Amino acid sequence: MKKMNFGAKLRMLRNQRKYSQQDLADMLNIDRNTYANWESNKCSKIIECLPKIATFFGVEINELFEEETEAAESAVSEQK
């Protein structure tokens, strides 16, 4: 099973809520390319936005960094 890293988890959370990268970038007051880099694990300035990201998605900051298997992602998708 493949583990999800921070970028994959961020993408999964965004997709679950049907937001675009631009939506999140606007909410965080950052450039869309910066947000896209986060999802690609090319992070910069992310420390400043972690509290906002976690609050927006209703998760704890540490949950963004916990590695989960794709099976967990599939289970969430099946609940829709």
C-alpha positions as CSV (number, residue, x, y, z in Angstrom):
1,M,0.0,0.0,0.0
2,K,1.2,3.4,-0.9
3,K,1.4,6.0,1.9
4,M,0.0,9.5,1.5
5,N,2.4,12.3,2.2
6,F,1.5,15.9,3.1
7,G,0.9,17.0,-0.5
8,A,-1.3,14.0,-1.2
9,K,-3.3,14.6,2.0
10,L,-3.8,18.2,1.2
11,R,-5.0,17.3,-2.3
12,M,-7.4,14.7,-0.9
13,L,-8.9,17.1,1.6
14,R,-9.3,19.8,-1.1
15,N,-10.9,17.4,-3.5
16,Q,-13.3,16.0,-0.9
17,R,-14.6,19.5,-0.4
18,K,-14.7,20.2,-4.1
19,Y,-12.4,23.3,-4.0
20,S,-10.0,24.3,-6.6
21,Q,-6.4,25.2,-5.9
22,Q,-7.3,28.8,-6.7
23,D,-10.1,28.7,-4.0
24,L,-7.6,27.6,-1.4
25,A,-4.9,30.0,-2.6
26,D,-7.4,32.9,-2.3
27,M,-8.5,31.8,1.2
28,L,-4.9,31.7,2.3
29,N,-4.0,34.9,0.5
30,I,-1.2,33.2,-1.5
31,D,-0.5,32.6,-5.1
32,R,-2.1,29.6,-6.7
33,N,1.4,28.3,-7.8
34,T,2.5,28.4,-4.2
35,Y,-0.4,26.2,-3.2
36,A,0.2,23.9,-6.2
37,N,3.8,23.5,-5.0
38,W,2.5,22.4,-1.6
39,E,0.4,19.6,-3.2
40,S,3.6,18.6,-5.1
41,N,5.6,18.6,-1.9
42,K,7.7,21.6,-3.0
43,C,6.9,23.6,0.1
44,S,7.8,27.1,0.9
45,K,6.2,29.5,3.4
46,I,3.9,26.7,4.5
47,I,4.7,27.1,8.2
48,E,2.9,30.4,8.2
49,C,-0.3,28.9,6.7
50,L,-0.5,25.6,8.6
51,P,-2.9,26.9,11.2
52,K,-5.3,28.3,8.6
53,I,-5.1,25.2,6.5
54,A,-5.9,22.9,9.5
55,T,-8.8,25.2,10.6
56,F,-10.2,25.4,7.1
57,F,-10.3,21.6,6.8
58,G,-11.3,21.0,10.4
59,V,-8.3,18.9,11.2
60,E,-5.3,19.2,13.6
61,I,-2.0,20.3,12.1
62,N,-0.4,17.0,13.0
63,E,-3.1,15.2,11.0
64,L,-1.8,16.9,7.8
65,F,1.5,15.2,8.3
66,E,0.4,11.7,9.5
67,E,1.0,9.2,6.7
68,E,-2.1,7.2,5.9
69,T,-2.5,4.4,3.3
70,E,-4.5,4.8,0.1
71,A,-7.0,2.4,1.6
72,A,-8.0,5.2,4.1
73,E,-8.5,7.5,1.2
74,S,-10.6,5.0,-0.6
75,A,-12.8,4.5,2.4
76,V,-13.4,8.2,2.6
77,S,-14.3,8.3,-1.1
78,E,-16.8,5.4,-0.6
79,Q,-18.6,7.3,2.1
80,K,-19.7,10.0,-0.3
